[in-house]
């Protein structure tokens, strides 16, 4: 496939004007203004009217327009046969699925089939999927990849409050006097929220920002206090805080007596081994002075928010960590008022919407409990369903175990890539290999998971589908279509409804997404007022919208109810009346016992693996991997390791290493980021089988789960690290795809009008020129082929030129000291190479001064490290604000500000040193 921008599969679109929609990435839920252009591209801007972001977008959101092309899209239903995939009609694909599901259910029962869905689905999709499985198939075997990121937060909220309720809103971040970020690299993963916090601190310098994280991340660079606790010791830290608050009298006794239960048991559990701050500091491996500073600040600051994310949730003790945090707010009554409370920040755009409709295997729609007969009766009556699930289904990790064991014989995977994202991902692959029927609904043709699907169903993607999502502050927003449906793709709710009808189920004749939303809204209020404690989740005020009203629905938080006059009232924050969803109306302190992570390091696996995200990529890169803007900041998977550990284990910065665990192995490039403690390593989650030969970190991850939430232990896997010996390193920039089957290790990076490949090999290359020509597919001996070879040094470089424009280039060396990729990428933007360009290509470096901008720092404006360093030196820049004024870098989403700050410090130190 030709990779030039003018040859990408771009749909012709008649411009429809600007459409207000919602971002497809994290749980912040930013509003987006999308304007289709006549050439098929889409102009993207922040929606200034949306209360989540007020017009600001991070670099991922800003680059959404680069991801809507049709290259690589799954456009038609297909079935797998002995000789490969065959295109079929929707009727044939759904008929094959329905026949198999019916046969399996008839022979083995409803629990022998399952759905595995995703926080990428819209709420309407999620609702119909749950209605199908729990109300008609009669099984709760429907779980979601949200199990992997926020199910511990759900479990913690339900235990404490009686319902899955986030009590705060984003405005509270600006009203707080102290914000504590726990296990959250907010500057990179939720940059718009982080910028709101920083802007509030600029207006009120007394606002204190505390970060609790084992790594020194970009977020820590701008914090007032960083507690680098040992991974897995959060419960010790917060139990110690609870004990400290009680001991010094920082409590609200009337609130505890009147509005809570369980205080004595929770305090007793905390006092067992966390009453002594020195002992807590020792377990957490932090300076006791830092610990006391944090405890004192928390005690002295009533308006404190503790915001937590994956570093808390993704743990075999994740639910306990959440409740240990909540306990520290309940003891002082710091909840239900502006600027205070425990705040779960979700990772996916609709993780919250999935929770509303019972997306997890242990939940029912509308925040009802699957284990309660009265709740099951409410839902079954409303749905008029024939076969209601009566017990919780299989959670994600257990589901794939059951598939491998043959207990689940048919699985339908929607909008997710479990062979990359699940822990022990090779087990998930074994499971799908054995499964009798694997169906995948997706927007992309080639994913690690789709390779094992017997039926592929084309779904609509962002910009094409229509519905709603709910962000981390309970705000429902519209995701609107502004692009035509490509090929035969359908919305997920449509696909599920058609399948349900093929199964013979009534109740799935929805006319459009608005009809699904209306049913969801009506269920949320059904028989709710008859309850002693009505469910807080109630969006019945949004029921009965006309299609036009649904189309124009503005962002609104739930609860959303109508008064007697028909006016909808929404609540920004919960619990102002101190009424909770437990039967007695009281919140619960939960006793949290301290315990070490499930698997400790050992002689064979002496290091602890922590996983997470990088700034410019998203999940398994099936969307962000298409954007050249997002590819430049961090191009390859890496393993961040302390220099002393690297020396001890015989690996070097810049070289490749093999990281292995008891469950699997992968290869990544070694780096010393400066923020990792001894004994730990960090690897990002994003790379998959289409973007790298061997970089799926999920293959390593410990599959142990939290006993309450079922969330896996992504932050604590025992691993070892070894050299990955290679004979040569190489990279390629090419306008056409390159066949890499013969290469030992490779990574593919999307460029603008080309693809870049980073390669390494273990073989010995005899004829460099023949090898390069074969790899690049250049068999024309008369081609314009420039090359340089130093056989003694093992250095080779070649450039293929077509019509005076660079078509491909390849550079090879036994070492990593090869030319700047940024400089070479700039040559692909030129219609014609100059003679000085050709000279530079042969000598392996730019001849013109300033041609090499260096690695990208600010992706929003494409500003490289060398450009920033040169500006600091030449214009005597002293502050980040001056760098931004000069180069724009850091002036959009701000997620690169911590990096600019570090560059500024290092450059000025070098200047001072002479």
LINDA-V961816 format. One record per residue. SS is DSSP state (h for helix, s for strand, l for the rest). OMEGA is omega in degrees with one decimal (* if undefined). Layout:
# LINDA-V961816
SS OMEGA
SS OMEGA
This chain:
# LINDA-V961816
l 176.7
s -173.0
l 178.1
l -175.3
h -177.2
h 177.8
h 177.9
l 179.7
l -178.5
l -176.2
l 171.7
l -175.9
l 170.5
l -178.3
l -178.2
l -175.5
l -178.0
s -179.7
s 177.4
s -178.4
s -176.5
s -176.9
l -175.7
l -171.8
l -163.8
l -175.4
l 176.2
l 175.9
l -176.6
l 173.2
s -176.6
s 171.1
s -176.9
s -178.8
s 177.6
s 179.9
l -177.0
l -178.6
l 178.0
l 176.4
l -178.9
s 174.4
s -174.8
s 174.0
s 175.0
s 178.0
l -176.8
l -179.9
l -175.8
l -173.6
l -179.4
l -173.5
l 176.4
l 174.1
l -179.3
l 174.8
l 171.7
l -175.5
h 179.0
h 178.4
h -179.7
h -176.6
l -178.4
h -179.7
h 179.0
h -174.1
h -172.6
l 176.0
l -175.2
l 177.7
l 178.7
l -175.4
s 169.0
l -169.8
l -176.0
l 173.4
l -179.9
s 172.7
s -178.7
s 176.6
s -174.2
l -177.5
l 175.9
s -177.7
s 177.9
s 176.5
s 179.6
l 175.8
l 173.6
h -177.7
h 179.9
h -178.6
h -179.3
h 177.9
h 177.7
h 179.5
h -174.9
h -179.9
h -179.6
h 179.8
h -179.0
h -179.6
h -179.7
h -178.4
h -178.9
h -175.9
h -171.2
h -179.4
l -174.3
h -179.0
h 177.7
h 174.5
s -175.4
s 168.9
s 170.8
s -168.4
s -163.3
l 171.8
l 172.9
l 177.1
l 170.8
l -177.7
h 179.5
h 176.5
h -179.9
h -176.9
h -176.9
h 178.4
h -179.7
h 176.1
h 179.6
h -172.9
h -170.5
h -176.2
h -175.9
h 172.0
h 178.1
l 178.2
l 175.6
l 177.2
l 170.2
s 176.4
s -168.6
s 176.2
h 171.9
h 172.5
h -175.1
h -173.4
l -174.7
l -177.1
h 175.7
h 176.0
h 177.5
h -177.9
h -179.9
h 177.9
h -178.2
h 179.0
h -175.9
h -170.0
h -179.1
l -179.9
l -179.4
l -170.5
l 171.9
l -168.3
l -171.6
l 171.0
l -176.0
l 179.2
h -179.5
h 177.8
h 179.8
h -179.9
h -177.4
l 172.3
l 173.6
s 175.2
s 178.4
s 179.3
s -175.6
s 177.9
l -176.8
l 171.9
l -169.6
h -178.8
h -179.9
h -171.2
h 176.1
l -168.8
h -179.5
h 175.0
h -180.0
h 178.4
h 175.9
h 178.3
h -178.5
h 178.8
h 177.5
h 179.5
h 175.2
h -179.9
h -179.9
l -175.0
l 178.6
l 176.6
l -174.3
s 178.1
s -179.8
s 177.5
s 177.0
s -173.5
l 177.3
l 179.7
l 170.1
l -175.5
l 175.7
l 178.6
l -178.2
h -177.2
h -176.8
h -179.0
l 173.2
l -178.5
s 176.8
s 174.8
s -177.7
l -174.2
l 175.2
l 179.6
l 176.5
l -175.8
l -177.1
h -177.7
h 175.4
h -176.8
h -174.9
h 170.1
h 176.1
h 177.3
h 178.3
h 179.5
h -179.8
h -179.2
h 178.0
h -175.0
h -177.5
h 177.0
l 177.6
l -175.4
l 174.8
l -171.4
h 179.8
h 177.7
h -179.5
h -177.8
h -171.6
h -167.6
h -179.2
s 169.3
s 171.5
l -175.5
h -175.4
h -179.7
h 179.9
h 179.8
h 178.8
h 178.1
h 179.8
h -176.1
h -176.8
h -179.4
h -178.0
h -178.7
l -178.2
l -179.3
h 178.8
h 177.4
h 177.6
h 179.9
h -179.8
h 178.5
h -178.1
h -179.9
l 175.4
l 178.1
l 179.4
h 179.7
h 177.1
h 179.7
h -180.0
h 177.7
h 178.3
h -179.6
h -179.6
h -179.7
h 178.8
h -178.9
h -174.3
h -172.3
l -177.6
l -177.0
l -179.6
s 172.5
s 170.9
s -178.4
s -175.0
s -176.9
l -168.6
h -179.9
h 175.0
h -171.4
h -171.5
l -173.8
l 174.6
l 173.0
l -174.0
h -179.3
h 177.0
h 178.4
h 178.9
h -178.0
h 174.8
h 176.2
h -178.4
h 178.8
h -177.0
h 174.1
h -179.4
h -175.3
l 178.5
l -178.1
l -175.6
l -176.6
l 176.9
l 179.2
l -177.4
l 171.9
l -179.1
l 173.9
s 177.5
s -168.7
s 174.0
s 178.0
l -173.2
l -174.9
l -172.8
l -174.1
l -178.8
l 174.5
h 179.9
h 177.6
h 176.1
h 177.3
h -179.9
h -173.9
l 178.7
l -174.0
l 178.6
l -173.2
l -178.4
l -176.7
s 169.6
l 178.9
h 175.1
h 177.2
h 176.5
l -173.3
s -179.3
l -176.8
l -178.2
l -178.0
h -178.9
h 177.3
h 177.5
h 179.9
h 178.1
h -176.2
h -178.6
h 177.7
h -178.7
h -178.6
h -171.6
l -171.9
l -173.0
l -170.2
l -174.6
l 172.4
l -174.2
l 179.2
l -179.4
l 179.3
l -178.3
l 174.9
l -165.2
h -176.0
h 178.9
h 179.2
h -177.9
h 171.0
h -179.7
h 176.5
h -179.9
h -179.6
l 178.8
l 179.0
l 172.7
l -170.6
l 177.3
s -179.7
s 178.2
s -178.4
s -177.1
s 167.1
l 177.7
l -170.6
l -170.6
h 179.0
h 173.5
h -168.3
h -179.0
l 169.2
l -177.3
l -169.9
h 176.6
h 174.3
h 177.7
h 177.2
h 177.6
h -179.5
h -178.4
h 176.3
h -176.1
h -172.2
l -177.5
l 177.8
s 174.4
s 176.2
s 177.2
s 170.0
s -174.7
s 173.3
l -177.0
s 179.3
l -172.9
l 170.1
l 178.1
l -178.3
l -176.9
h 179.1
h -178.4
h -178.2
l 173.3
l 177.0
s 176.5
s -178.3
s -177.2
s -179.1
s 174.3
l 178.4
l 177.7
l -177.6
l -178.9
l -175.4
l -170.4
l 179.1
s -177.6
s 171.1
s 178.0
s -175.2
l -173.3
l 179.0
l 177.9
l -177.1
s 179.0
s 178.7
s 179.2
s 165.2
s -171.6
l 177.2
l 172.7
l 177.5
l 177.8
l 177.5
l 179.7
l 177.4
l 179.4
l -177.2
l 179.1
s 173.3
l -176.9
h 179.6
h 177.7
h -179.4
h -179.1
h -179.4
h 178.1
h 178.1
h 179.6
h 178.6
h 175.9
h 176.8
l 179.1
l -177.7
l 172.9
l 175.4
l -178.4
l -179.0
l -179.6
l 179.7
l -176.8
l 180.0
h 179.4
h 179.4
h 176.8
h 179.5
h -178.9
h 179.6
h 177.0
h -179.6
h 179.8
h 178.1
h -177.6
h 179.7
h -174.7
l -179.4
l -175.3
l -177.6
l 179.0
l -179.4
l 175.1
l 174.7
l 179.8
l 178.2
l 177.7
l 176.3
l -178.9
l 177.3
l -177.9
h 176.0
h 179.1
h 176.1
l 176.2
l 177.3
l 172.6
l 176.7
h 179.8
h 179.1
h 176.1
h -179.7
h -176.1
l -175.5
l 178.0
l 177.8
l -175.8
s 178.3
s 169.0
l 0.8
l 177.7
s -175.7
s 176.5
s 173.7
l -176.3
l -179.5
l 178.6
l 179.9
l 180.0
s 176.8
s -178.8
s -179.9
l -180.0
l 179.4
l -174.6
l 171.9
l 175.6
l 179.7
l -179.7
l 174.7
l -176.8
l -169.2
l 171.9
l -174.8
l 178.8
l 178.2
l -176.2
l 173.1
s -179.1
s 160.3
l 179.7
l 177.0
l -177.1
l 178.9
l 177.8
l 174.4
l -179.6
l 174.3
l -169.1
l -178.8
l -179.4
l 175.8
l -178.7
l -176.7
l -179.1
l -178.4
l -168.9
l -177.6
s 179.5
s 179.3
s 172.2
s 179.0
s 179.0
s -173.4
l 168.8
l -168.6
l -166.3
l 179.1
l -173.7
l 176.4
l -175.1
l 168.1
l 178.5
l 174.6
l -175.1
h 179.0
h 178.5
h -174.2
l 177.7
l 179.2
h -174.9
h -174.0
h -167.1
l -173.3
l 174.4
l -169.7
l -176.4
l 170.3
l -176.6
s 170.7
s 179.4
s -174.8
s 178.0
l -178.0
h 179.4
h 175.3
h 177.8
h 178.4
h -179.1
h -175.9
h 171.5
l 176.4
l -175.0
l 177.9
l 179.3
l 179.5
l -179.9
s 177.5
s 175.4
s 178.9
s -175.7
s 176.7
l 177.4
l -174.7
l -178.2
l -176.7
s 176.8
s 179.2
s 179.4
s -179.6
s -176.0
s 173.1
s 174.3
l -176.2
l 178.2
l -176.1
l -175.4
l 179.8
l 175.2
l 179.8
l -177.8
s 170.5
s 178.3
s 176.7
s 178.0
s -170.0
l -156.8
l -168.2
l -175.0
l -177.0
l 176.5
l -177.1
l 178.0
s -177.1
l -171.7
l -175.4
l 177.5
l -177.9
h 177.6
h 179.1
h -178.7
l -160.8
l 176.7
l -177.1
l 177.5
l -174.5
s 172.8
l -175.9
l 180.0
l -173.1
l -175.0
l -179.0
l -175.6
s -176.9
l -178.8
l -172.3
l -175.0
l 176.6
s 176.2
s -178.3
s 169.1
s -180.0
s -178.1
s 174.8
s 168.8
l -170.4
l 176.3
l 179.9
l -177.5
s 173.6
s -178.6
s 167.0
s -177.5
s 164.3
s -172.6
s 176.1
l 177.6
s -179.3
l -178.5
l 177.4
l -173.1
l -175.8
l -175.2
l -174.7
l -176.1
l -179.1
s 179.4
s 170.5
s 178.0
s -178.9
s -179.7
s 173.4
l 177.2
l -178.2
l 176.8
l 169.2
s 177.3
s -179.9
s 172.0
s -172.0
s 169.8
s -176.0
s 179.0
l -179.7
l 174.6
l -178.0
l -179.9
l -178.2
l -176.8
h -174.9
h 180.0
h 179.1
h -178.1
h 179.9
h 179.8
h -178.7
h -177.5
h 178.9
l 179.6
l -178.4
l 178.2
l -177.7
l 178.3
l -179.9
l 175.9
s -168.9
s 178.0
s -179.5
s 175.2
s -177.6
s 170.8
s -171.9
l -179.9
l -179.1
l -178.4
l -177.7
s 178.6
s 172.0
s -178.9
s -179.9
s 176.5
s -176.5
s 177.1
s -178.9
l 178.2
l 176.4
s -179.0
s -179.7
s -179.3
s 170.5
s -179.7
s 179.6
s -176.9
s 179.6
s 172.9
l -179.6
l -177.9
l -173.4
l -178.5
l -173.8
l 179.6
l 177.4
h -179.5
h 178.6
h -179.2
h 178.1
h -179.8
h 179.8
h 180.0
l 177.1
l -177.1
l 178.3
l -176.9
l 176.4
l 174.5
l 178.2
h -179.4
h 173.8
h -179.5
h 177.3
h 179.4
h 179.3
h -179.0
h 179.6
h 174.1
l 176.3
l 179.5
l 178.2
l -178.0
l 177.4
l 176.8
l -178.8
l -179.6
l -178.6
l 178.7
l 179.8
l -177.9
s 174.0
s 178.8
s -179.1
l -178.3
l -177.3
l 175.6
l -177.6
s -177.0
s -177.4
h -178.7
h 178.5
h 179.7
h 180.0
h -179.9
h -179.9
h 178.7
h -177.8
h -171.8
h -177.1
h 175.9
l -179.9
l -174.4
l -173.9
l 176.0
h 179.6
h 177.9
h 176.1
h 179.8
h 179.7
h -176.5
h -169.7
h -173.3
l -176.4
l -179.0
l -173.6
l 178.3
l -176.9
l 176.1
l -176.8
l 177.4
l -177.5
h 177.5
h 179.3
h 177.0
h 178.6
h 179.8
h 178.2
h -180.0
h -179.2
h -177.2
h -178.3
h -178.9
h 174.8
h 178.4
h 177.4
h -178.8
h -179.2
l 177.3
l *
